[in-house]
Amino acid sequence: MRTHMARPVTPPQDASGRDTMGGLAKGLAVLEAFARGHPRATIAEMARATGQSRAAARRCLVTLTALGYARFDGKFYTPTPRVLGLGGAWLAATPLPELLQPALEQVRAETGESCSAAILDGTEVIYIARAAARRVMAVTLGVGSRLPAWCSALGRVLLARLDDAELDARLATIRPEKLTPRTLTDPAAIRAAILQARRAGYAVVNGEIDVGLRSLAVAVEDRAGAAVAAINIGAAVGRAPPEAIRDTLLPALRRAAATVGGALPQY
């Protein structure tokens, strides 16, 4: 399954443009584009993916190649393993993945299903830990994978924790597209699904990311009650009927979330 990029990656700037380095922002946008569905790209493709001019995209790619973060085969640029060190800085600075991993593995042991954890990044979720079940699944995900927040259970349960103004601001930036025939694309329907997750305290998504896959997610709260991540179970629809969600899967997820939340410092 491909990852989804809702819109071109554009460098953020403050209102005045002062105190920001435009070149650095453009270079980071190129690295983000590599991670969001463009594992290799020509200069023209990278320019389109980032919304930059061809000249700017070329300078970024040449610089990243010179620094060892990308390689060039004469046509395509691809990232090198050196970029992994950039993500490692965040992993080293937070106890979250380390605390989550045993809890995910416990859920997998209890339910026999894959269990994952993710954080919210704009209108996407990023996977930060995963305990995969030993069965063939159509969805291939790992640490660092991204999914649209608006049509995934992990994303909806985290978007549900935003206040209405922030939720509406983020939803205004998405461009919903049909990933499967069941994917919600009507803005009002997407917002309603998120608000349903807010009321219920969990989110269920049926076949919107991958046909036949049902996902259930709950938020992980720190001791102050702030949602710092979400954890989910992904299973084939036939293995996750409503009664299994109510009696087995949801209780297992909530126990895991409470265990991790009790061990977290206040963020």
N, C-alpha and C positions, 0 to 999 in steps of 0.2 A: 504494500500500500504506500502510495506517495504521501509525503507530508504536504501541507497546504500553506501557501503564502497568501494572505488575504489581500495584500497590496504591496507595491514596491517598497523596498526598505529605503527610507529617506533619513538623512542625518538630522537628529533633533537639534534645535537651536533655541536659545532663550529669546525673549521678545526683542531685545536690543541687538543681539548678535555679538555683543562684547563678551570677553572672557571665555569664548569658545574657540576651539581650533578646528576650522573647517576641514582641513586635510585629514586630521585624525578621525573626525566624524565620518568622512567619506570612506576612509579605509576600513573602519569598523562596520560600515554598512555593507561593504564587499564581503567581509568575513561572515556577517549575518546572512547574506544571500547564499553563500556556500552552504550554510547550515539549514536553509529553508527551501529545500527542493532544487538547488542548483549545485550539485556536487562537482560538476565541471562545466566550464562556460567559456565561450569566446569573449572577446572584448565587447562586441555588439550585444551579446546576450546579457553580459553583466551590466552594461549601461542600461538596458531595458529593465533589468531586475531591480536596480537601485535608483532609477530615475535620474542618473547622472549623464553627463555628456560622454561621448566615446573617449574624448581626450582625458577627462578626469578618471574614468574607469580604467583606462590603460595605465595612467600614472600609478593608481592604487595597486593594480595587479603587478606591475613591474617592481614597485617598491616591496610588496609582500613577497615576491619571488626572490628579490635580492636579500631579504631578511630571513629567508628560509621558511616562510609560512605558506608558500605556494610554489608549484612547479609548472613549467610550461613545456608542452610537447611539440611546439610548432604551430598548434592551432588552438588547443584547449588549455586553460588554466585550471588546476585542481589544488585543493588544500593539502598540506603535508601533516604528518603526525604532530608537528610542533604546535599546531593550534590547540591541541589537547591541553597544553599547559595553561592556556588562558582560562579554560573552564575549571581547571584544577585549583586555581586561586580561590574561586568561590567555594568549591567543595572543601577546601582546607580551612576556610573561615567560618563555616557553619557546622554545627553538630547534627543538623537535620537528617541528611541521608544516612548517617551512621546509626542514628536512633530509629529511623524508619525501617531499615532493612530487616532486623529480627522480627518486627511486628508484621511486615509483609509476608515473611516466610511462615509465621504462625498462622496467618489467614490462609495461605496456600495449603498448609498441612491440615487445617480444619475443614476446608471446603473442597480441596482438590482443584481449585481454579487459580488462574493467574491473578496476581495482585500487584498494583503499581501505585506510585506516588508522584505527584506533580505539583508545580507551583505556577501561579498566574503571571504571565508576562504580556501586558497589554491586552490583546484579544486572542492570545494563544496560551496554551499550557506547555510547560517543558517538563519532561519526565526526569526525575532526579533519583529514583530507586525503583527496582522491579524484582519480583519473584515470579518467574514464569512457570506455568504448569508444563508437564512433560507430555504435550500433545501437539499435534500440528494445528496451527491456527493461520487463518488468512492474514491476520494483522501481525506485522513484525515491528516491534517497538523495543527501544532500549533507552538507557540513560542518555539524555540529550535530544531525544526525539521530540518533535513539536506536533501539536494538533490544534485545530481551531477550538477555541474555548466555547464558542456559541453553540456548537453541535455535539460536544462531548460531555459526558457526565462529570468528569473531573472539572472541566471548565465551567459548566453551569452551576455547580455547587459553590465554586469560588466566586463567580460573578454575582451569585445571589447574596453574597456577604457584603457587596458594595452598597453604598447609599444610592438612592434613586438617581441623583444628579450624575454621579460618577458612572453608574451603570449606563444611563442614557448616552453619556458622552462617548463611552467605549463602543456601544452598539452602533452609534452613528458613523463609525469609521469602517465597519465591516462591509464586505461585499459578498453576501451569502451565495453559494453555488451548490448545486446538487452533487454531493459526493456519492449518494445512492438514491434510489427512488423514494426513500423514506426521510431524507434529510429535510428538515424544516428550513425554508428560505424566506418566508414571510416575516418581516420584522416584528409585527405584532405577535405572531405565534412564537417566535423565538423568545421575546420578552416574557410572554405568558409562561413558557416552560421554565424560564429562570425564576420567575416569581413563585411558581409552584414548588420548585426546589427550596426556595426560601421558606415557604410555609411548612413544608414537610420535614426540612432538615436533612434531606438527601435528594439525590437526582438519579433518575433512571432514563437511559437512552436506548432505544430499540432500533438497531440497524441503520442509524444515521451516519456512522463512520464507516461501517462495513456491514454488508447484508448478512443477516443471520447472527450478528453479534449483539448481545445485550450487555450493557455496562451499568453498574451501580456505584455511586460515589458518595462519600461523606467528607466533611471538612475536618482537618486536624487543628485544634485550637491550642494556643499557649495558655499559660496560667491566668492571663488577663482576659481571656476569651476572644482574642484576635485569631482569625483564620490564617495560618501560616503555610498551609499546604492542603492537599486533598489526597485521599487514597481511594482506589476503586477495585472492583472485581470485574473482569471481563470474561464472559462465558457465552457459549452458543445458546441461542434462545431456548432450545429444547432442554438444556440443563439448568436453566434459570427461570422457571415459571414463577408466577406471582407468589405462590405459597412458599417456594424456596427462598425467594427474596425476603419475605416477611419472617420466616421461621429460622433460617440458617444464615443466609449471606449478610443481611443487614446487621443482625446482632454481632456477627464476627467482625465486621468492619468497625462498628461502633466501639467494641472492646479494644480493638487495635488502636483506634484514634485516641481513645481515652488513655491508654497506656503510654503512647508517645507524648501526648499533650501534658501528662503529669510529669514527664521527665524533662520538658523543655523549659529553658529560661524564658522570662518575659521579653518579647521582641520589642 
